[in-house]
Amino acid sequence: MAAPAEAEDFPSEKPEVEEVPDEPMEGGRFYLRVRWRGMEVLVPLEGRPLAIGRLPQSEIVLSDFTVCDEHATIALSGERARVALIDRRARATKDGVEVEGSTELSAGEELDIAGARFALVRRERRP
């Protein structure tokens, strides 16, 4: 059995990942709030889909034996995020309900992959 991943395995040094600010961010952009093992970050969710998995080239690396190498992708679709499970063994729940294949994630909903919690947030521009 693999040893549990350490907090350092979370990709906080990647340029796509931003620390959660105390004040609203400029721009009114969509972000993916990620909470995992005592850490919380906001990842910009615009442009290309974000890959979630154990592989180091994933935008969000979850070093956990229950996470597939290429577990899921999340992409912005209008005012929602589209979540697609890639590997047939990949597991995720949305608000406690098992996800099969793909689903949409709206503000206020929460996706869980191996204990990592994902939520769609929009940060409004400061007046």
N, C-alpha and C positions, 0 to 999 in steps of 0.2 A: 504494500500500500504506500502511495506517495505521501511524503511529508506535506503538511499544510503549507500553503504559500505564505510568504512574508509580506508585510505591507509594502516593502520596496518593489515588489513585483508589479504594483499598479503603475501605469505609465505616466506618472506625474511630470516627468521631464520632457515628454513629447510636446512639440509646439502646438498641436491641436487642442491640448488640454489647458484649461484656465482654472485658477483657483477661484472659489466662490467669493465674489466681492460682497462687501457689506452694503454698498450703495447700488442703485440701479445702473446698469450699463448703458452706454450710448448706443443708439442705432435701432432699437426695437427688433432684435434678432431672436431667432429660435435657438434654444440650447437643449441639450440632453443633460439633465442633472443625474449624476452617477454617485451612488452611495455604496461603499463597499469596505468592509473591515475597518470601520472607524474613520474613513476618509470620505470627503465629498468634493466633487469637482463639477464644473460646467464645461461641456464640450460643445463648441459651435456645431449646429446641425443645419448647414446650408451647403449647397454644392453637391459633391459626390457622396454616395452612401458611406456610412461608417461601418467598418468590419469589427466584429466582436469575436474573440476566440483566444486560444492559447498561443497561437503563433506570434512571434515577435513583431511581424509586420502588420498585425492588426492595429487599428487605431485605438481600440480599447482591449488591453490584454488582461484576461482573467486567468491567473495561474491556479487552477483548481482541477483536480482529476475528473470532476463531473462536467467540465466544459470541453467541448470538442475543439479541435484545432481551428476549424472554421465553423463557428457556432451559428452566428446570425449576422444580418446586416440591418441597419436602421437608416432610413432616408426620409427626408422631409418631403411631404406631399400636400401642398396647400398649407393648411393650418394644423395638419396632423402629421404624425410620423408613421411610416410603413415599416413594419418589422417582418423580416423573412428569416425563418430558420433554414439554415443551409444543409447541415448534416442530418440524415434521417434519424440519428440518435440524439439530436439536440433537443433539450427540454427547456421550457420557459412557461411561466404563468403570467397572466395579466389580471390584476385584481383578484388573485387566488384561483383563477380558472385556467386550466391547461390550454396552451396555445398549440394549434395543429397547423403546421405549414406557414401561415402568415396571418398577420392581424394589423389593425391600425391602432395607434396610440394617440389619444387626445389628452389635452391638458387635464390634470386631475386624476388620470389613470396611472397605474404603476405596473411596470414590467419587472419580473424577477428572473434572473438567470444565476443559478448557483449561489444565491444569497446576495448578489449584487442587485441593487434597486435602481431602476431607470425611470425617469419622469420627464415629460416634455414641458418646458417652460419657455415663456416669451418674456424677455427683458425689455421693458419700454424705455424709450429715450427720456432722459430727464428734461423737465420743462425749463 
